[in-house]
Amino acid sequence: MQHQQLPPIPLQQVKLDFLEEKNIQLYVLREDLINPTISGNKWRKLFYNLQEAKHQGKNQLLTFGGAFSNHIAATAAAGKQFGFKTIGIIRGEEHLPLNPTLQLAYENGMQFHYVDRTFYREKKYDVLFLETLKEQYGDFYLVPEGGSNAFAVKGCTEIIKNINIDYDIICCVCGTGGTIAGIIASVDETKQVIGFPALKGGEFLKNDIQQLLADYQQQFSVEINHPNWSLNTDYHFGGYAKRTKELIEFVTFFNEKHNIPLDYIYTGKMLFGIYEMAKMSAFFNGKKIVAIHTGGLQGNCGFEYNS
C-alpha cells in the first residue's frame, strides 16, 4: 500500500469585524475535504495503520466505537477502498433499522458485534475478550477506538504540511488525542498548540496525549520536546455528543457566513471556543491562528436521527 498523494488542502481565512479590530487573523485548514467518507483526521489516523496491517499480512481490521462514531464509518469506508474486511465492536444494543452511520458502515461491508455499555467501558481491550473475538472472526489487525495509536500520530504529523503561512497558534479539537499528538510532534517550539476536548472533564486527555507521544517516539525512534501545548476544557457543551441552542446557532451562523460546514460534536465546539476567547480576552490579540477542521460531518446525522 503506497502513500497516496492528497490534493492540496485549502487554508481558508475567516474574516469578521471583531477579529480585524483585535488584529487577529484566523484560518481554517479544510482537512474535511480530503475524502467524502474518510474525511479529515480519520484519513490521517488510518493510513499508516492500514500500511502496518498490510505489512503484518492481515486482511481484516477490527475496531471499536459508538453507534454514531465517525471512526466506525471511516474504518468501514477505508476497508472497502483498500481491500480489508472490517469488524466493528459497537457500544450498546442493536437497534433496527440501522441509524445512518451504521447503515453507511454496513453498506461498506462492516460486520457488527454489539456489547453492552458497561462491558465496553471496562473490558473492551481485555486479552480474553480479544482472544474470543479472534476465535469468532479469525485473525485481525486491531485499530483502537478513535484510531489513536503511534501510527495515527505519524499520520497526523503530516497535517501541518498543508499550512503555507507563518502562524503563531494552532488549534485542534480532541477526542482520543491522536490528532493533537501528531501536531505537537510536528510543529517547532515557536508555535503554541491548543487542544479543545469535546468530552466533559477532558483534563484526563493530557495523560493520554503524553502516552501517545511516548509511543510514537518509541515506535519511530524520534525525539519530541515540545512543552508549549495546553488543553482548554471550557467548551464541551455538556459532554460528548451534547449540544445546546447556542452551539446550534453558532454552527448555522458559521456555515452561512463562511461557507464552512461544522459538526456539533467536535469542530463546532472548537470554533465556538476560539470565537469566545477572541471576543472576551486579549489572548489572541495580534496573533495568526490556524484551526484544524477535522471533518466528522457525518456525525451530525445522529442529532437528526434522534430528533
C-alpha positions as CSV (number, residue, x, y, z in Angstrom):
1,M,0.0,0.0,0.0
2,Q,1.8,3.1,-1.3
3,H,1.4,6.6,0.1
4,Q,-1.3,8.4,-1.9
5,Q,-0.7,12.0,-2.8
6,L,-3.5,14.0,-1.5
7,P,-4.6,17.2,-3.3
8,P,-3.7,20.5,-1.7
9,I,-5.8,21.1,1.4
10,P,-7.4,24.7,1.3
11,L,-6.5,27.1,4.1
12,Q,-9.5,29.4,4.3
13,Q,-9.4,32.7,6.1
14,V,-12.3,33.7,8.3
15,K,-12.9,37.4,8.4
16,L,-15.1,39.2,10.9
17,D,-15.0,42.8,12.2
18,F,-14.2,41.9,15.8
19,L,-11.2,39.9,14.6
20,E,-9.9,42.7,12.5
21,E,-10.3,45.1,15.4
22,K,-8.0,43.0,17.5
23,N,-5.6,42.3,14.6
24,I,-6.4,38.6,14.8
25,Q,-6.0,36.5,11.6
26,L,-8.0,33.2,11.8
27,Y,-7.6,30.5,9.2
28,V,-9.4,27.1,8.9
29,L,-7.4,24.2,7.4
30,R,-10.1,22.3,5.5
31,E,-9.0,18.7,6.2
32,D,-12.7,17.9,6.0
33,L,-12.3,18.0,2.2
34,I,-9.7,15.1,2.0
35,N,-12.3,12.4,1.2
36,P,-16.1,12.3,1.4
37,T,-16.3,9.2,3.6
38,I,-12.7,9.1,5.2
39,S,-12.5,12.7,5.9
40,G,-10.1,14.8,7.9
41,N,-8.2,13.2,10.8
42,K,-9.8,9.8,10.1
43,W,-7.8,9.6,6.9
44,R,-4.7,10.7,8.7
45,K,-5.1,8.2,11.6
46,L,-6.0,5.2,9.4
47,F,-3.5,5.5,6.6
48,Y,-0.4,4.2,8.4
49,N,-2.4,1.7,10.4
50,L,-3.6,0.2,7.1
51,Q,0.0,0.1,5.9
52,E,1.0,-1.7,9.1
53,A,-1.8,-4.1,8.7
54,K,-0.6,-5.0,5.2
55,H,2.9,-5.3,6.5
56,Q,1.7,-7.8,9.1
57,G,-0.1,-9.8,6.4
58,K,-3.5,-9.0,7.9
59,N,-6.6,-8.7,5.7
60,Q,-9.1,-7.9,8.4
61,L,-9.5,-4.8,10.7
62,L,-11.3,-4.8,14.0
63,T,-12.1,-1.7,15.9
64,F,-14.4,-0.1,18.5
65,G,-16.9,2.7,18.6
66,G,-20.3,4.0,19.4
67,A,-23.4,3.8,17.2
68,F,-22.7,7.2,15.6
69,S,-18.9,7.0,15.5
70,N,-17.1,8.9,12.8
71,H,-14.3,6.3,13.3
72,I,-16.6,3.4,12.7
73,A,-17.9,4.9,9.5
74,A,-14.5,5.9,8.2
75,T,-12.9,2.5,9.0
76,A,-15.6,0.7,7.1
77,A,-15.1,3.0,4.1
78,A,-11.3,2.6,4.3
79,G,-11.6,-1.1,4.5
80,K,-13.7,-1.2,1.3
81,Q,-11.4,1.2,-0.5
82,F,-8.2,-0.6,0.4
83,G,-9.3,-4.2,0.4
84,F,-9.8,-5.1,4.1
85,K,-12.7,-6.9,5.8
86,T,-13.9,-4.8,8.8
87,I,-15.5,-5.7,12.1
88,G,-17.0,-3.0,14.4
89,I,-17.4,-3.7,18.1
90,I,-20.3,-1.4,18.8
91,R,-21.1,0.1,22.2
92,G,-24.7,-0.6,23.1
93,E,-27.5,-2.7,21.9
94,E,-28.6,-3.4,18.3
95,H,-31.4,-1.2,17.0
96,L,-33.1,-1.8,13.7
97,P,-33.4,-0.2,11.3
98,L,-29.8,0.9,11.5
99,N,-29.0,4.5,12.1
100,P,-27.4,6.4,9.1
101,T,-23.9,5.9,10.5
102,L,-24.2,2.2,10.9
103,Q,-26.1,1.9,7.7
104,L,-23.2,3.5,5.9
105,A,-20.7,1.2,7.6
106,Y,-22.9,-1.8,6.7
107,E,-23.0,-0.8,3.1
108,N,-19.2,-0.6,3.1
109,G,-19.1,-4.2,4.3
110,M,-18.6,-3.9,8.1
111,Q,-19.7,-6.7,10.4
112,F,-21.1,-5.6,13.7
113,H,-20.6,-7.1,17.2
114,Y,-22.6,-5.3,19.9
115,V,-21.5,-5.3,23.5
116,D,-23.3,-3.7,26.5
117,R,-22.0,-0.3,27.6
118,T,-20.6,-1.4,31.0
119,F,-18.5,-4.2,29.4
120,Y,-17.4,-1.9,26.6
121,R,-16.2,0.7,29.1
122,E,-14.4,-1.7,31.3
123,K,-13.2,-4.6,29.2
124,K,-13.1,-3.7,25.5
125,Y,-9.3,-4.3,25.4
126,D,-9.4,-7.3,27.7
127,V,-7.0,-10.0,26.4
128,L,-9.5,-12.8,26.9
129,F,-12.2,-10.8,25.1
130,L,-9.9,-10.2,22.2
131,E,-9.0,-13.8,22.0
132,T,-12.7,-14.7,22.0
133,L,-13.1,-12.3,19.0
134,K,-10.3,-14.0,17.2
135,E,-11.9,-17.4,17.7
136,Q,-15.1,-16.0,16.3
137,Y,-13.9,-13.8,13.4
138,G,-10.3,-15.1,12.7
139,D,-7.1,-13.1,12.9
140,F,-7.3,-9.3,12.7
141,Y,-5.4,-6.1,13.0
142,L,-6.6,-4.1,16.0
143,V,-7.3,-0.5,15.4
144,P,-8.0,1.3,18.8
145,E,-11.2,3.3,19.5
146,G,-10.9,6.6,17.6
147,G,-7.9,5.2,15.7
148,S,-5.4,6.7,18.1
149,N,-2.0,5.0,18.4
150,A,1.6,5.6,17.3
151,F,0.7,5.0,13.6
152,A,-2.2,7.5,13.9
153,V,0.2,10.1,15.4
154,K,2.5,9.6,12.5
155,G,-0.3,10.2,10.0
156,C,-1.3,13.4,11.9
157,T,2.2,14.8,11.8
158,E,1.5,15.4,8.1
159,I,-1.3,17.8,8.7
160,I,0.9,20.8,9.0
161,K,2.5,20.3,5.6
162,N,-0.6,22.0,4.2
163,I,-0.1,25.2,6.2
164,N,1.7,27.5,3.8
165,I,1.7,30.6,6.0
166,D,3.6,31.6,9.1
167,Y,1.4,31.4,12.2
168,D,1.5,31.7,16.0
169,I,-1.1,29.3,17.3
170,I,-2.6,26.1,16.0
171,C,-5.9,24.8,17.4
172,C,-7.3,21.3,17.3
173,V,-10.3,19.6,18.8
174,C,-9.6,16.5,20.9
175,G,-11.5,13.2,21.2
176,T,-9.0,10.4,21.9
177,G,-5.9,12.7,21.5
178,G,-4.2,11.2,18.4
179,T,-4.6,14.3,16.2
180,I,-3.2,16.8,18.6
181,A,-0.4,14.4,19.5
182,G,0.6,14.4,15.8
183,I,0.5,18.2,15.7
184,I,2.6,18.5,18.8
185,A,5.1,16.1,17.4
186,S,5.4,18.1,14.1
187,V,5.5,21.8,14.9
188,D,8.5,23.7,16.1
189,E,8.9,25.2,19.6
190,T,7.9,28.7,18.3
191,K,4.3,27.6,17.8
192,Q,1.7,27.3,20.5
193,V,-0.7,24.3,20.3
194,I,-4.2,24.5,22.0
195,G,-6.5,21.5,22.2
196,F,-10.2,21.7,22.8
197,P,-11.6,18.4,24.3
198,A,-15.1,17.5,23.2
199,L,-15.7,15.5,26.3
200,K,-16.7,16.8,29.7
201,G,-13.8,16.5,32.2
202,G,-11.3,16.4,29.3
203,E,-8.3,17.0,31.6
204,F,-7.6,13.3,31.6
205,L,-6.6,13.6,27.9
206,K,-3.3,15.2,28.9
207,N,-2.0,11.9,30.2
208,D,-3.4,10.1,27.1
209,I,-1.7,12.6,24.8
210,Q,1.6,12.2,26.6
211,Q,1.3,8.4,26.3
212,L,0.6,8.7,22.6
213,L,3.7,10.9,22.2
214,A,5.8,8.4,24.1
215,D,4.5,5.5,22.0
216,Y,5.2,7.5,18.8
217,Q,8.8,8.3,19.9
218,Q,9.4,4.6,20.7
219,Q,7.8,3.2,17.6
220,F,9.6,5.5,15.2
221,S,12.7,6.4,17.1
222,V,12.2,10.2,17.0
223,E,12.7,12.9,19.6
224,I,10.0,15.2,20.7
225,N,10.5,18.1,23.0
226,H,7.5,20.5,22.7
227,P,6.2,21.7,26.1
228,N,4.2,24.6,24.5
229,W,0.8,23.0,24.4
230,S,-2.3,23.1,26.5
231,L,-5.9,22.0,26.7
232,N,-8.9,24.3,27.1
233,T,-11.7,22.2,28.7
234,D,-14.3,25.0,28.8
235,Y,-16.2,24.3,25.6
236,H,-17.6,20.8,25.8
237,F,-21.3,22.0,25.9
238,G,-22.2,19.3,28.4
239,G,-20.1,16.5,27.1
240,Y,-19.6,14.2,24.2
241,A,-22.4,14.3,21.7
242,K,-24.2,17.0,23.6
243,R,-25.2,20.3,22.1
244,T,-27.1,23.4,23.2
245,K,-29.2,26.0,21.4
246,E,-26.2,28.4,21.5
247,L,-24.0,25.8,19.7
248,I,-26.6,25.1,17.1
249,E,-27.0,28.8,16.3
250,F,-23.2,29.2,16.1
251,V,-22.8,26.3,13.7
252,T,-25.6,27.6,11.5
253,F,-24.1,31.1,11.5
254,F,-20.6,29.9,10.7
255,N,-21.8,27.8,7.7
256,E,-23.9,30.7,6.3
257,K,-21.3,33.3,6.9
258,H,-18.1,31.5,5.8
259,N,-19.5,28.6,3.8
260,I,-17.7,26.1,6.1
261,P,-19.9,23.4,7.5
262,L,-19.1,22.3,11.0
263,D,-20.1,19.3,13.1
264,Y,-21.7,19.7,16.6
265,I,-19.6,17.1,18.3
266,Y,-16.1,18.3,17.5
267,T,-15.1,21.2,15.3
268,G,-18.1,23.3,16.0
269,K,-17.2,23.4,19.7
270,M,-13.6,24.3,19.0
271,L,-14.5,27.2,16.6
272,F,-17.0,28.5,19.2
273,G,-14.3,28.4,21.8
274,I,-11.9,30.3,19.6
275,Y,-14.5,33.0,18.9
276,E,-15.4,33.4,22.6
277,M,-11.7,33.6,23.6
278,A,-11.1,36.2,20.8
279,K,-14.1,38.2,21.9
280,M,-13.7,38.0,25.7
281,S,-9.9,38.3,26.2
282,A,-6.7,39.7,24.8
283,F,-5.2,36.2,24.5
284,F,-5.4,36.0,20.7
285,N,-4.8,39.8,20.0
286,G,-2.3,40.3,17.2
287,K,-2.0,36.6,16.6
288,K,-2.3,34.5,13.5
289,I,-4.3,31.3,14.3
290,V,-4.8,28.1,12.3
291,A,-7.8,26.0,13.3
292,I,-7.8,22.4,12.0
293,H,-11.1,21.2,10.6
294,T,-11.0,17.5,11.4
295,G,-14.1,16.6,9.3
296,G,-16.6,14.3,11.0
297,L,-19.6,16.0,9.4
298,Q,-21.5,12.7,9.2
299,G,-21.8,12.8,13.0
300,N,-24.5,15.5,12.6
301,C,-26.8,12.8,11.3
302,G,-27.0,11.4,14.8
303,F,-28.8,14.5,16.0
304,E,-31.2,14.5,13.1
305,Y,-31.9,10.7,13.6
306,N,-32.7,11.2,17.3
307,S,-34.7,14.4,16.9
